[in-house]
Amino acid sequence: MNTILSTHSFVQSDSDGTNSLNLIVDGMHCPSCVAVIEDALRNKKEVKEARLNLSTKRLRIVWHGKEILGDKWVEEINKMGYRAVPFDPKTSETIEKREEKFLLLCLAVAGFASGNMMLFSVPLWSSDPIEMGESTRTFFHWIQAIVAIPTIAFSGRPFFYSAWKAIKNWQTNMDVPISVAVILTTIMSLFETVSFGHHSYFDSVVMLLFFLLIGRYLEARAKGKARSAAQDLLQMMSGFATVINKSGKHKIIPVSEIKEKMILSVAAGEKIGADGEVIEGVSELDTSLITGETMPVEIKKGAKVFAGTMNISAPIKVLVTKPYQRSLVSEIVKLMEIAEQNQGHYVALADKISRWYTPAVHFLAAATFLGWLLYGHIEWQVALLYSATVLIITCPCALGLAVPIVQVIASGKLLRKGILLKSGSALERLAGISHAVFDKTGTLTLGLPKLINPEEYDNKSLQLSASMAQHSKHPLSVAITKSYSGKLINLNVKEIQACGLETNYKGNKIRLGKRSWCTKISDKEVANDANMELWLVVGKNEPIRFKFSDKIKNDAKQVIDKFNNAGISTILLSGDRVEITKKIADQVGIKSYAGCLSPKQKTERIVELKQNGHNVLMVGDGLNDAPSLSSATISMSPTSAIDISQNASDIVFQGELLSPVYNAWETSKFSQKLIKQNFALAIIYNIIAIPVAIAGYVTPLIAAIAMSSSSLLVVVNALRLNLMNNK
């Protein structure tokens, strides 16, 4: 009996009362395995969600009830004949290497035996049966049997073991028909040898296993390469860190044991183990894997740093503000896990096909045997051989890999560029857009406005404004807060959506916000001024205007031009004044724009586009434009690392550039093209292969080569994504 590793420390509990657990499942080789495991778990009344990825072998289970149920789910999976352990990057890597090593050993044995058996097969093939004589032929058959049977027993284990696990639990997978075909052909060959018959196929069976193992080994290597990017990110969540205790002594502890307010000593060349703040030292950080930016970032005392970033230049000390469990890397992993739960149209289609495909294969094989035996007027041995060929050639591995292998590679490619998918269907929806709607501040611009009119306000007004602005995350509010370095006033501030901030101070009602909300000044009075602004009004005093400037992102015009040239209509919707909106639109090349829009009006514009049959991409601040983002077909948000967990968009991108938006769209278009190609390849293969196999024109050896080749073709086609250059 296998010992079940406790999952308690790996279970994540959410505020809604649900628990989730991520496992790595060993022993899967086809879509049927996925269906068996998912169905078994979903039939449990406590389980809310169970989603297993064939490419990554990661299983995510969400359930209601006690945390201890995680052990029950692991036990259930292990009873089905698979091996499930709590997900850990090192465990995953160990399992992958062990599987590859095992497959390579089986392959080597099959290859060696196959080469030697050819020496005995050539005389049988090249000689006339009458001239050779019955005793000589039987002698060669026995030599083949002596070599083949141990080889088949050893090298066939990857298929036999998987098939037996399925059958033992009254289930089936695609290793079942392969195993049945190999065993039946072997038994038939042994029967013929014992009875001095002519139909011995020991050499074909061994060579069949050889080619099947080649396909499975290469497939395992290709899938491992495909998921390497995500694996690199997950590796950040393991390892060790150096902690400085209160007495000043250094202690090395696992990253998982880092707690808030600990002090980390990070040498040059080491990765930072948790999110925190630099309290000593000056250095440079490599943040490429998280932000997508290749240039090192200079840091000094007071700078915020994140887990997984590499310290390049000099030693630093970091005060931990968020332990590894709540770090940026952990949040990214959570986004990846959420994405794995969701299915796009093509994933759902592939799953449905895979569920009925395996029973259909067994029916076709049985029908082939009976058809040839009853109506083909051939010997039962030949009919059985044709049936075995059908079992082998119809493996739906190519169909099962068509979608997930592309999604894994695409998400890994985008991850390396600082683009995080939060939905499994995001790429599919993004590929189908006809309109791209952009917010202004923080999207087309840097979102880092600065005060530019110090001569028009006094220090007391700035103090009062900053004291109010500290209660808001709006970019203009943040700019005012940063502009004042003195002592702030403690105020009870209320934020009015789409208007501004309001408070009472020393008997006066004070407002800080939009011109139309704070003053009676008309747009005509400042019509020629295209600067961003906030107005401060204290009681009945004259209103004070704060003016701001914000830089357009360096690549904004280039990205807009690319979308326009690609036939995607670009639109700018902003809450700022029309003059400011027009200025930015003209600078980046957007012809359709609208200003002075409330969040509700933005949403109405997007809904109107969708009602007219358009698929809309909304790019904006996930916190301020939540209604617009949720109403769009697909949404993307630029966000700082600290806000990543709060973002409600389908896709989140890091960095100060707009190019990730176009890169994501371009990748989505190519990935959907590859998925369609993979589906077409899998369908065309089956349309051609199945009738040919039923007609008896294919040998088991050729069937093995064809089946393995179809799977490899799908994987190799998906890997073309890595050759795609997004600029």
Secondary structure, DSSP 8 states (H G I E B T S, - for coil): -------GGG-EE-TTSEEEEEEEEES--SHHHHHHHHHHHHTSTTEEEEEE-TTT-EEEEEEES-TTHHHHHHHHHHHTT-EEEE--HHHHHHHHHHHHHHHHHHHHHHHHHHHHHHHHHHHHHHS-HHHH-HHHHHHHHHHHHHHHHHHHHHHTHHHHHHHHHHHHTT---THHHHHHHHHHHHHHHHHHHHTT-S---HHHHHHHHHHHHHHHHHHHHHHHHHTHHHHHHHHTTSSEEEEE-TTS-EEEEEGGG--TT-EEEE-TT-B--SEEEEEE--EEEE-HHHH---S-EEE-TT-EE-TT-EE-SS-EEEEEEE-GGGSHHHHHHHHHHHHHH---HHHHHHHHHHHHHHHHHHHHHHHHHHHHHHHS---HHHHHHHHHHHHHHT-THHHHHTTHHHHHHHHHHHHHTTEEE--TTHHHHHHT-SEEEE-STTTTB-S--EE--GGGS-HHHHHHHHHHHTT---HHHHHHHHH--S-------EEETTTEEEEEETTEEEEEE-HHHH----GGGGTT---EEEEEEETTS--EEEEEE--B-TTHHHHHHHHHHTT-EEEEE-SS-HHHHHHHHHHHT--EEE-S--HHHHHHHHHHHHHTT--EEEES-TTT-HHHHHHSSEEEEE--GGGGGG--SSEEE-SS-SHHHHHHHHHHHHHHHHHHHHHHHHHHHHHHHHHHHHTT---HHHHHHHHHHHHHHHHHHHGGGGG----
